[in-house]
Amino acid sequence: MESLTRAHLLPANTVMELPLLILPQVVLFPGETLPLRLWKLHHIRLVLAIASAQRGGQAAFLGILNARFESGRGTARVGCTCELVEMESEWDGHSAFVVQTRGRQRFQFLDLDGDRNMETRHGVPHAHVRILPEDCIIAPPRLPQWQRPLSTAAIKQHQSMYWFRSSFLYAPNLVQKAQGIIQSVAAWEGIMGASGLAFTRLLENQEGEGERHGRGGKDIAGLTVEPVAFSFRLAANLPLDDIARQELLSMESAVYRLRKEIELLKNTAERRLCCAGCDNPMANKDAVFSVPGAEGTVGAYSNPAGIVHQTLTLRELLKGADVGEEAVALEGEPERDNSWFKGYAWTIAYCWRCSLHLGWLFTFCGESNEGEGVPLARFWGMRRPALKDEAVKFEEEGF
């Protein structure tokens, strides 16, 4: 594999034409890794052209868009650019072309004469997009005319007092609040390490701007946390469906994103994860964990056919009649070839009620190395879109 030079970030509000890769059941956040196995020649040519531009120090990106939101309306108007990190150095022309990419910046479709603003050239969709800014500031509300200060100094004092009082709009405070919930609620213990408690800056072209924009925060270990990067990393590790992930991706400020994530951490901790096809309960949230060496609790993996699966890893499923493990049907014998986790064999798992492909059971078949601890005998890798939160049940109250 050839390592490629990291592409420079584009300035916010840059308007450009972007080649798109439309993937089913994938919503990519900045900072997330996305492995690709490309079979189509026009996709391979495109990647080679982007790689050539990156080697030359140019900012060249590929846009990732969820297939469900291809129409480019509403929140679907937002996608994520990705850069090439590694690519196959010796390709024989008969196998899949392997590429490792990483999400970088959000983009938004532009409206051109009311059209969909997407055309296909050489087999690849292209769209005119605008690179979205990443900010932690939302404007304070304007005072009524009769309350507005007359001097510039008075206006600045009003704004500073507003931010001081509005802690729920101050990004570093929101980061600390989210970290506190993750630490104190047992259901989220599995994502505490994966969500990231210390980050370098996501936007290196705005180095030093953190304090001015209210970005500098401290995590529980006293390390600097960048709220924008934290909001994306946390969103990437929460067990969410495509619609919820797309909503978080589309939010215009890290403040709004963090507030929504805090709401999810508070309100969904006790809800079980259910089959998306038939609502059969499958697992509790405290079963979510990050496999050693993996990027997080949710990771993107590509199978030999080139299909990308964003997979949620679970230590165990529910025990009981007709729920959890009892509601899973395994197909075939454990397979070692093409396993995403070293030392583990995979077996396809379906829901026995609705036959939905839930994911895979991974069974340890390797050898334990001294000093690395005892590996899990088995765990579950569930397709993220195959699970959803348990519906809220309202009890009828008597009158």
TINU-824693 format. One line per field, with one value per residue (C-alpha): residue number from 1; chain; y, z, x. Coordinates in nm, 2 decimals. Example, Ala and Ser with C-alpha at 12.3 -4.5 7.8 and 13.67 -1.06 7.14 Angstrom:
REM residues 2
lose: (1, 2) $
miti: (A, A) $
c2: (-0.45, -0.11) $
c3: (0.78, 0.71) $
c1: (1.23, 1.37) $
END
This chain:
REM residues 399
lose: (1, 2, 3, 4, 5, 6, 7, 8, 9, 10, 11, 12, 13, 14, 15, 16, 17, 18, 19, 20, 21, 22, 23, 24, 25, 26, 27, 28, 29, 30, 31, 32, 33, 34, 35, 36, 37, 38, 39, 40, 41, 42, 43, 44, 45, 46, 47, 48, 49, 50, 51, 52, 53, 54, 55, 56, 57, 58, 59, 60, 61, 62, 63, 64, 65, 66, 67, 68, 69, 70, 71, 72, 73, 74, 75, 76, 77, 78, 79, 80, 81, 82, 83, 84, 85, 86, 87, 88, 89, 90, 91, 92, 93, 94, 95, 96, 97, 98, 99, 100, 101, 102, 103, 104, 105, 106, 107, 108, 109, 110, 111, 112, 113, 114, 115, 116, 117, 118, 119, 120, 121, 122, 123, 124, 125, 126, 127, 128, 129, 130, 131, 132, 133, 134, 135, 136, 137, 138, 139, 140, 141, 142, 143, 144, 145, 146, 147, 148, 149, 150, 151, 152, 153, 154, 155, 156, 157, 158, 159, 160, 161, 162, 163, 164, 165, 166, 167, 168, 169, 170, 171, 172, 173, 174, 175, 176, 177, 178, 179, 180, 181, 182, 183, 184, 185, 186, 187, 188, 189, 190, 191, 192, 193, 194, 195, 196, 197, 198, 199, 200, 201, 202, 203, 204, 205, 206, 207, 208, 209, 210, 211, 212, 213, 214, 215, 216, 217, 218, 219, 220, 221, 222, 223, 224, 225, 226, 227, 228, 229, 230, 231, 232, 233, 234, 235, 236, 237, 238, 239, 240, 241, 242, 243, 244, 245, 246, 247, 248, 249, 250, 251, 252, 253, 254, 255, 256, 257, 258, 259, 260, 261, 262, 263, 264, 265, 266, 267, 268, 269, 270, 271, 272, 273, 274, 275, 276, 277, 278, 279, 280, 281, 282, 283, 284, 285, 286, 287, 288, 289, 290, 291, 292, 293, 294, 295, 296, 297, 298, 299, 300, 301, 302, 303, 304, 305, 306, 307, 308, 309, 310, 311, 312, 313, 314, 315, 316, 317, 318, 319, 320, 321, 322, 323, 324, 325, 326, 327, 328, 329, 330, 331, 332, 333, 334, 335, 336, 337, 338, 339, 340, 341, 342, 343, 344, 345, 346, 347, 348, 349, 350, 351, 352, 353, 354, 355, 356, 357, 358, 359, 360, 361, 362, 363, 364, 365, 366, 367, 368, 369, 370, 371, 372, 373, 374, 375, 376, 377, 378, 379, 380, 381, 382, 383, 384, 385, 386, 387, 388, 389, 390, 391, 392, 393, 394, 395, 396, 397, 398, 399) $
miti: (A, A, A, A, A, A, A, A, A, A, A, A, A, A, A, A, A, A, A, A, A, A, A, A, A, A, A, A, A, A, A, A, A, A, A, A, A, A, A, A, A, A, A, A, A, A, A, A, A, A, A, A, A, A, A, A, A, A, A, A, A, A, A, A, A, A, A, A, A, A, A, A, A, A, A, A, A, A, A, A, A, A, A, A, A, A, A, A, A, A, A, A, A, A, A, A, A, A, A, A, A, A, A, A, A, A, A, A, A, A, A, A, A, A, A, A, A, A, A, A, A, A, A, A, A, A, A, A, A, A, A, A, A, A, A, A, A, A, A, A, A, A, A, A, A, A, A, A, A, A, A, A, A, A, A, A, A, A, A, A, A, A, A, A, A, A, A, A, A, A, A, A, A, A, A, A, A, A, A, A, A, A, A, A, A, A, A, A, A, A, A, A, A, A, A, A, A, A, A, A, A, A, A, A, A, A, A, A, A, A, A, A, A, A, A, A, A, A, A, A, A, A, A, A, A, A, A, A, A, A, A, A, A, A, A, A, A, A, A, A, A, A, A, A, A, A, A, A, A, A, A, A, A, A, A, A, A, A, A, A, A, A, A, A, A, A, A, A, A, A, A, A, A, A, A, A, A, A, A, A, A, A, A, A, A, A, A, A, A, A, A, A, A, A, A, A, A, A, A, A, A, A, A, A, A, A, A, A, A, A, A, A, A, A, A, A, A, A, A, A, A, A, A, A, A, A, A, A, A, A, A, A, A, A, A, A, A, A, A, A, A, A, A, A, A, A, A, A, A, A, A, A, A, A, A, A, A, A, A, A, A, A, A, A, A, A, A, A, A, A, A, A, A, A, A, A, A, A, A, A, A, A, A, A, A, A, A, A, A, A, A, A, A, A, A, A, A, A, A) $
c2: (0.00, 0.35, 0.62, 0.95, 1.31, 1.46, 1.70, 2.06, 2.16, 2.39, 2.74, 2.76, 2.86, 2.75, 2.67, 2.38, 2.09, 1.77, 1.40, 1.19, 0.83, 0.74, 0.46, 0.28, 0.29, 0.49, 0.84, 0.96, 1.22, 1.42, 1.22, 0.88, 0.61, 0.47, 0.17, 0.11, -0.18, -0.05, -0.28, -0.03, 0.12, 0.47, 0.48, 0.35, 0.62, 0.88, 0.77, 0.76, 1.12, 1.23, 1.05, 1.22, 1.56, 1.49, 1.39, 1.73, 1.91, 2.00, 1.98, 1.70, 1.52, 1.27, 1.35, 1.08, 1.08, 0.84, 0.67, 0.73, 1.10, 1.11, 1.35, 1.63, 1.78, 1.89, 1.74, 1.53, 1.83, 1.77, 1.52, 1.47, 1.50, 1.24, 1.23, 0.93, 0.80, 0.48, 0.30, -0.01, 0.04, -0.27, -0.35, -0.65, -0.52, -0.84, -0.78, -0.50, -0.18, -0.12, 0.24, 0.37, 0.71, 0.95, 1.21, 1.57, 1.84, 1.88, 2.01, 2.13, 2.11, 2.44, 2.52, 2.59, 2.69, 2.46, 2.15, 1.86, 2.00, 1.66, 1.53, 1.22, 1.23, 0.93, 0.72, 0.94, 1.18, 1.54, 1.82, 2.19, 2.22, 2.47, 2.37, 2.43, 2.62, 2.45, 2.69, 2.68, 3.01, 3.09, 3.46, 3.60, 3.71, 4.07, 4.29, 4.49, 4.84, 5.00, 4.78, 4.81, 4.98, 5.30, 5.25, 4.99, 4.92, 4.85, 4.61, 4.41, 4.40, 4.27, 3.99, 3.89, 3.88, 3.67, 3.41, 3.41, 3.34, 3.10, 2.81, 2.58, 2.76, 2.75, 2.46, 2.37, 2.34, 2.12, 1.89, 1.86, 1.78, 1.51, 1.36, 1.36, 1.17, 0.91, 0.86, 0.85, 0.64, 0.27, 0.22, 0.44, 0.29, 0.11, 0.43, 0.63, 0.53, 0.53, 0.87, 1.03, 1.24, 1.42, 1.55, 1.75, 2.03, 1.91, 2.23, 2.29, 2.58, 2.76, 2.69, 2.93, 3.03, 2.80, 3.04, 3.33, 3.11, 2.95, 2.62, 2.56, 2.30, 2.06, 1.69, 1.49, 1.41, 1.78, 1.75, 2.00, 1.90, 2.05, 2.07, 2.04, 1.72, 1.58, 1.64, 1.44, 1.17, 1.12, 1.12, 0.85, 0.62, 0.65, 0.36, 0.57, 0.50, 0.68, 0.95, 1.04, 1.05, 1.26, 1.51, 1.54, 1.58, 1.86, 2.07, 2.41, 2.44, 2.22, 2.38, 2.24, 1.90, 1.87, 1.97, 1.70, 1.44, 1.53, 1.48, 1.14, 1.04, 1.13, 0.99, 0.68, 0.51, 0.27, 0.19, -0.15, -0.19, -0.37, -0.53, -0.26, -0.50, -0.63, -0.44, -0.76, -0.66, -0.76, -0.59, -0.34, -0.02, -0.14, -0.42, -0.17, -0.17, -0.10, -0.40, -0.35, -0.20, -0.08, 0.28, 0.29, 0.12, 0.18, 0.12, 0.10, -0.22, -0.33, -0.69, -0.85, -0.74, -0.38, -0.33, -0.10, -0.19, 0.05, -0.20, -0.17, -0.41, -0.57, -0.79, -0.99, -1.00, -1.03, -1.36, -1.49, -1.65, -1.51, -1.21, -1.13, -1.44, -1.67, -1.45, -1.48, -1.75, -1.83, -1.94, -2.17, -2.25, -1.99, -1.85, -1.72, -1.57, -1.20, -1.14, -0.78, -0.87, -1.05, -1.39, -1.41, -1.61, -1.48, -1.63, -1.45, -1.36, -1.31, -1.22, -1.54, -1.34, -1.12, -1.27, -0.93, -0.95, -0.83, -0.88, -1.14, -1.34, -1.32, -1.62, -1.62, -1.88, -1.75, -1.78, -1.55, -1.35, -1.30, -0.95, -0.87, -1.00, -1.27, -1.19, -1.22, -1.57, -1.41, -1.09, -0.96, -0.71, -0.58, -0.37, -0.03, 0.02, -0.32, -0.19, 0.09, 0.22, 0.06, 0.26, 0.47, 0.32, 0.55, 0.41, 0.50, 0.70, 0.67, 0.97) $
c3: (0.00, -0.09, 0.17, 0.03, 0.14, 0.34, 0.13, 0.24, 0.37, 0.15, 0.29, 0.42, 0.16, -0.13, -0.43, -0.64, -0.86, -0.67, -0.80, -0.59, -0.47, -0.37, -0.11, 0.04, 0.42, 0.47, 0.64, 0.67, 0.93, 0.91, 1.07, 1.00, 0.81, 0.50, 0.32, -0.04, -0.28, -0.63, -0.92, -1.18, -1.40, -1.40, -1.02, -1.03, -1.29, -1.07, -0.76, -0.96, -1.07, -0.72, -0.59, -0.86, -0.75, -0.38, -0.47, -0.64, -0.32, -0.46, -0.27, -0.44, -0.28, -0.34, -0.21, -0.01, -0.02, 0.13, -0.14, 0.05, 0.03, -0.33, -0.43, -0.26, -0.07, 0.29, 0.52, 0.22, 0.07, 0.30, 0.24, 0.34, 0.14, 0.18, 0.11, 0.00, 0.28, 0.13, -0.20, -0.37, -0.52, -0.75, -0.90, -1.14, -1.32, -1.23, -0.86, -0.66, -0.63, -0.25, -0.12, 0.24, 0.27, 0.55, 0.59, 0.59, 0.54, 0.50, 0.18, 0.07, -0.27, -0.45, -0.62, -0.99, -1.17, -0.95, -1.09, -0.90, -0.96, -1.05, -1.38, -1.47, -1.67, -1.75, -1.53, -1.22, -1.08, -1.03, -0.84, -0.76, -0.39, -0.12, 0.16, 0.49, 0.77, 1.11, 1.39, 1.75, 1.77, 1.70, 1.69, 2.01, 1.95, 1.85, 2.11, 2.03, 1.90, 2.23, 2.42, 2.19, 2.34, 2.16, 2.18, 2.04, 2.39, 2.52, 2.24, 2.31, 2.68, 2.59, 2.38, 2.64, 2.91, 2.68, 2.63, 3.00, 3.10, 2.81, 2.91, 2.71, 2.40, 2.49, 2.32, 2.58, 2.84, 2.62, 2.56, 2.94, 2.99, 2.72, 2.88, 3.22, 3.09, 2.92, 3.24, 3.48, 3.28, 3.27, 2.93, 2.76, 2.93, 2.60, 2.40, 2.66, 2.52, 2.15, 2.15, 2.21, 2.52, 2.36, 2.01, 1.80, 1.60, 1.31, 1.11, 1.09, 0.85, 1.15, 1.40, 1.69, 1.62, 1.90, 2.18, 1.98, 1.87, 2.21, 2.10, 2.37, 2.62, 2.87, 2.90, 3.22, 3.20, 3.16, 2.79, 2.53, 2.34, 2.01, 2.03, 1.65, 1.63, 1.95, 1.82, 1.50, 1.68, 1.93, 1.65, 1.47, 1.77, 1.88, 1.76, 1.52, 1.20, 0.87, 0.94, 1.28, 1.15, 0.85, 1.09, 1.30, 0.99, 0.86, 1.17, 1.10, 1.43, 1.67, 1.94, 1.79, 1.73, 2.08, 2.23, 2.02, 2.12, 2.49, 2.43, 2.28, 2.56, 2.82, 2.65, 2.47, 2.73, 2.86, 2.52, 2.38, 2.03, 1.82, 1.47, 1.22, 1.03, 1.30, 1.62, 1.80, 2.10, 2.03, 2.28, 2.56, 2.51, 2.76, 2.53, 2.28, 2.29, 2.08, 1.96, 2.04, 1.74, 1.58, 1.52, 1.75, 1.84, 1.48, 1.20, 0.82, 0.66, 0.29, 0.18, -0.13, -0.34, -0.26, -0.04, 0.26, 0.59, 0.89, 1.17, 1.54, 1.77, 2.07, 2.34, 2.37, 2.28, 2.51, 2.68, 2.69, 2.48, 2.13, 2.19, 2.14, 2.07, 2.06, 1.78, 1.56, 1.29, 1.19, 0.84, 0.76, 0.93, 1.07, 0.79, 0.84, 0.50, 0.45, 0.82, 0.93, 1.27, 1.30, 1.47, 1.43, 1.20, 1.09, 1.05, 0.89, 1.13, 1.03, 1.23, 1.25, 1.25, 0.94, 0.78, 0.79, 0.76, 1.10, 1.07, 1.18, 1.48, 1.52, 1.69, 1.81, 1.63, 1.67, 1.93, 2.24, 2.26, 2.60, 2.73, 2.52, 2.76, 2.69, 2.37, 2.37, 2.28, 2.05, 1.98, 1.74, 1.45, 1.36, 1.05, 1.19, 0.97, 1.08, 1.43, 1.58, 1.92, 2.10, 2.05, 2.35, 2.51, 2.68, 2.96, 2.96, 3.25, 3.42, 3.45) $
c1: (0.00, 0.12, 0.08, -0.04, 0.03, -0.25, -0.46, -0.49, -0.83, -1.04, -1.14, -1.49, -1.76, -1.54, -1.76, -1.64, -1.75, -1.70, -1.71, -1.94, -1.94, -2.30, -2.30, -2.60, -2.63, -2.32, -2.32, -1.96, -1.84, -1.52, -1.24, -1.40, -1.21, -1.37, -1.21, -1.31, -1.27, -1.33, -1.43, -1.56, -1.29, -1.43, -1.41, -1.05, -0.95, -1.11, -0.92, -0.59, -0.65, -0.72, -0.41, -0.20, -0.33, -0.26, 0.10, 0.13, 0.02, -0.33, -0.65, -0.84, -1.13, -1.41, -1.75, -1.94, -2.32, -2.57, -2.78, -3.10, -3.04, -2.93, -3.21, -3.03, -3.32, -3.34, -3.07, -2.97, -2.81, -2.51, -2.23, -1.87, -1.55, -1.29, -0.92, -0.70, -0.48, -0.35, -0.40, -0.28, 0.06, 0.06, -0.27, -0.30, -0.62, -0.82, -0.89, -1.05, -0.86, -0.81, -0.82, -0.82, -0.99, -1.08, -1.36, -1.24, -1.50, -1.88, -2.02, -2.37, -2.53, -2.59, -2.92, -2.87, -3.19, -3.39, -3.23, -3.10, -2.75, -2.60, -2.46, -2.28, -1.95, -1.75, -1.97, -1.91, -2.18, -2.05, -2.22, -2.16, -2.12, -2.01, -1.77, -1.94, -1.77, -1.71, -1.79, -1.87, -2.04, -2.41, -2.51, -2.67, -3.03, -3.08, -3.24, -3.56, -3.50, -3.59, -3.34, -3.04, -2.73, -2.62, -2.25, -2.02, -1.88, -2.23, -2.30, -1.98, -2.08, -2.42, -2.27, -2.01, -2.28, -2.50, -2.23, -2.14, -2.50, -2.58, -2.36, -2.58, -2.46, -2.09, -1.92, -1.65, -1.92, -2.12, -1.82, -1.77, -2.14, -2.13, -1.82, -1.98, -2.28, -2.06, -1.87, -2.16, -2.42, -2.33, -2.50, -2.24, -1.93, -1.84, -1.81, -1.61, -1.27, -1.39, -1.56, -1.22, -1.14, -0.84, -0.82, -0.58, -0.74, -0.96, -0.91, -0.54, -0.60, -0.76, -0.48, -0.49, -0.84, -0.98, -0.98, -1.12, -1.41, -1.47, -1.32, -1.07, -1.20, -1.06, -1.15, -1.16, -0.79, -0.70, -0.61, -0.73, -1.04, -1.15, -1.53, -1.59, -1.38, -1.54, -1.89, -1.81, -1.62, -1.91, -2.17, -1.96, -1.96, -2.33, -2.56, -2.77, -2.96, -2.90, -3.16, -3.02, -2.66, -2.76, -2.93, -2.62, -2.40, -2.63, -2.63, -2.47, -2.28, -2.10, -2.31, -2.63, -2.47, -2.34, -2.68, -2.85, -2.59, -2.64, -3.02, -2.95, -2.72, -2.98, -3.29, -3.18, -2.94, -3.21, -3.36, -3.27, -3.14, -3.40, -3.41, -3.49, -3.71, -3.94, -3.86, -3.75, -3.52, -3.15, -2.92, -2.87, -2.66, -2.41, -2.31, -2.16, -1.78, -1.48, -1.27, -0.90, -0.73, -1.06, -1.14, -1.43, -1.76, -1.88, -1.64, -1.66, -1.55, -1.56, -1.62, -1.46, -1.76, -1.69, -1.99, -1.92, -2.08, -2.08, -2.07, -2.15, -1.96, -2.15, -2.01, -2.33, -2.69, -2.99, -3.07, -3.42, -3.69, -3.74, -3.51, -3.15, -2.94, -3.24, -3.38, -3.07, -3.02, -2.66, -2.58, -2.30, -1.97, -1.73, -1.51, -1.15, -1.09, -1.16, -1.22, -1.22, -1.08, -0.75, -0.78, -1.16, -1.38, -1.71, -2.06, -2.35, -2.64, -3.00, -3.31, -3.52, -3.85, -3.80, -3.49, -3.31, -2.93, -2.83, -2.45, -2.20, -2.09, -1.71, -1.55, -1.19, -0.98, -0.63, -0.36, -0.33, -0.01, 0.15, 0.11, -0.19, -0.45, -0.71, -0.91, -1.29, -1.41, -1.67, -1.85, -2.11, -2.06, -2.40, -2.48, -2.56, -2.87, -3.00, -3.06, -3.27, -3.37, -3.66, -3.98, -4.10, -4.40, -4.65, -4.86, -5.23, -5.33, -5.67, -5.89) $
END
